C-alpha cells in the first residue's frame, strides 16, 4: 500500500486494520455504498432493488423493515462469498475477499465477473494486475460514469475504493 490517503471510510479502515474478516468488512463497505432502502427502487441499470442492493424477486412497490434488510444482506453476502470462493482459486486476504464480493456480486454480476480479465488475472496470482482492472468498470446502463452529466459519479469512487481494498 502506498502512502496516499485512503479513500475508504474510517469505519472500513478500522475493520481492515483490526484484522476483521471479509464478512465484517464487506457488510460495512456494501452497506455504505448501497445505502438502506426500505422501499423498492430501480437502480442506475433499471434493476429493481431493495435494502442494501438486494435484487432477487424485487418488484415495484415492495417494502421491507430494517430487520428484514439485515437478514437479506447477511444471506446475500453469505451466498456471494460462497460463489466467489468457488470462482477464485488462489488465496486472498480478507480485504481482497470483501472487495471481490462488492465488485463482482453487487456490481458486475457473477457470470460476467467469471469471464472477466479481473478474475483471470486474480487466478493467475497477478494480484496487482487484477486490482488495476477494477477501476476500468465505470459504466452503468451504458453510461460512462466518469461523465458528470450521467449522474453516476459514485461508481467511479466505489471502483477506486474497491481497488484499494483489493490491494490490501
C-alpha positions in Angstrom: 0.0 0.0 0.0 1.4 3.4 -0.9 1.3 6.5 1.4 -1.6 8.1 -0.4 -4.5 8.9 1.9 -7.1 6.2 2.0 -10.4 6.7 0.0 -12.1 4.2 2.3 -14.2 5.3 5.2 -12.7 5.4 8.7 -15.0 2.5 9.7 -13.8 0.3 6.8 -10.1 1.2 7.5 -10.6 0.4 11.2 -12.0 -3.0 10.4 -9.2 -3.8 8.0 -6.5 -2.6 10.5 -8.1 -4.7 13.3 -7.8 -7.8 11.2 -11.6 -8.2 10.8 -12.9 -10.9 8.5 -14.2 -10.4 5.0 -17.8 -10.6 6.1 -17.5 -7.8 8.6 -15.5 -5.6 6.1 -18.0 -6.3 3.2 -21.0 -5.7 5.4 -19.7 -2.3 6.3 -18.4 -1.4 2.8 -21.5 -2.7 0.9 -23.8 -1.0 3.5 -22.0 2.3 2.9 -22.1 2.0 -0.9 -25.6 0.5 -1.3 -27.3 2.5 1.4 -30.5 1.3 3.0 -33.7 1.5 1.0 -36.8 0.1 2.7 -38.9 0.7 -0.5 -38.0 -0.9 -3.8 -36.4 1.4 -6.4 -34.8 1.0 -9.8 -31.0 1.3 -9.7 -28.9 3.0 -12.4 -29.2 0.0 -14.6 -33.0 -0.1 -14.1 -32.9 -3.2 -11.9 -35.5 -3.3 -9.1 -33.6 -3.2 -5.8 -34.4 -3.0 -2.1 -32.5 -2.9 1.2 -28.7 -2.9 0.6 -28.5 -3.9 -3.0 -30.9 -6.9 -2.9 -32.4 -7.7 -6.3 -33.7 -11.2 -6.3 -37.5 -11.2 -6.5 -37.8 -7.5 -6.0 -40.9 -5.9 -7.5 -42.2 -2.3 -7.7 -43.9 -1.2 -4.5 -42.2 -3.8 -2.3 -41.2 -2.7 1.2 -39.1 -4.2 3.9 -38.2 -3.5 7.5 -34.6 -2.8 8.7 -34.6 -6.3 10.3 -35.7 -7.9 7.1 -33.0 -6.0 5.3 -30.3 -7.1 7.8 -31.3 -10.7 7.2 -31.3 -10.3 3.4 -27.9 -8.6 3.5 -26.4 -11.4 5.6 -27.9 -14.0 3.3 -26.8 -12.2 0.1 -23.3 -11.8 1.4 -23.1 -15.4 2.5 -24.2 -16.6 -0.9 -21.9 -14.2 -2.6 -18.8 -15.3 -0.6 -19.7 -18.9 -1.4 -19.8 -18.1 -5.1 -16.6 -16.0 -5.0 -14.8 -18.7 -3.1 -15.7 -21.2 -5.9 -14.7 -18.7 -8.6 -11.3 -17.6 -7.2 -8.8 -20.4 -7.0 -6.0 -18.6 -5.2 -5.5 -17.3 -1.6 -6.9 -13.9 -0.9 -6.6 -11.6 2.1 -9.8 -10.7 3.9 -10.0 -7.2 2.5 -9.4 -8.7 -1.0 -12.3 -11.1 -0.5 -14.6 -8.2 0.6 -13.5 -6.2 -2.5 -14.2 -9.1 -4.8 -17.7 -9.6 -3.4 -18.6 -6.0 -3.6 -17.2 -5.7 -7.2 -18.4 -9.0 -8.6 -21.6 -9.8 -6.7 -23.0 -6.4 -6.2 -22.0 -4.7 -9.5 -20.7 -6.8 -12.4 -22.8 -9.9 -11.7 -21.1 -13.2 -11.0 -21.4 -14.6 -14.6 -19.8 -11.5 -16.1 -17.2 -11.5 -13.4 -16.3 -15.2 -14.0 -15.4 -14.3 -17.6 -13.5 -11.1 -16.8 -9.9 -10.2 -17.2 -10.1 -9.3 -13.5 -10.7 -12.9 -12.4 -8.3 -14.3 -15.0 -5.5 -12.1 -13.5 -6.5 -12.8 -10.0 -6.5 -16.6 -10.5 -3.1 -16.2 -12.2 -1.8 -14.7 -8.9 -1.4 -11.3 -10.7 -2.9 -9.5 -7.7 -1.7 -6.1 -8.7 -2.9 -6.5 -12.3 -6.3 -7.8 -11.1 -6.8 -4.9 -8.7 -5.9 -2.5 -11.6 -8.8 -3.9 -13.6 -11.4 -2.8 -11.1 -11.4 1.0 -11.9 -12.0 0.2 -15.6 -15.5 -0.9 -14.9 -17.2 2.6 -14.7 -20.3 2.1 -17.0 -23.8 1.7 -15.7 -26.7 1.1 -18.1 -24.4 2.0 -21.0 -23.5 5.4 -19.4 -19.9 6.3 -18.7 -19.9 7.4 -15.0 -16.8 9.5 -15.4 -19.0 12.0 -17.3 -20.7 14.2 -14.6 -23.7 14.6 -16.8 -24.5 10.9 -16.4 -25.2 11.4 -12.7 -23.4 8.1 -11.6 -20.1 9.5 -10.4 -20.4 7.4 -7.2 -19.5 4.4 -9.3 -16.1 5.8 -10.1 -15.4 6.4 -6.4 -16.6 3.0 -5.5 -14.3 1.3 -8.0 -11.4 3.3 -6.6 -12.3 2.1 -3.1 -12.8 -1.5 -4.2 -9.4 -1.4 -5.9 -7.8 0.0 -2.7 -9.4 -2.8 -0.7 -8.2 -5.3 -3.3 -4.6 -4.1 -2.8 -4.6 -4.7 1.0 
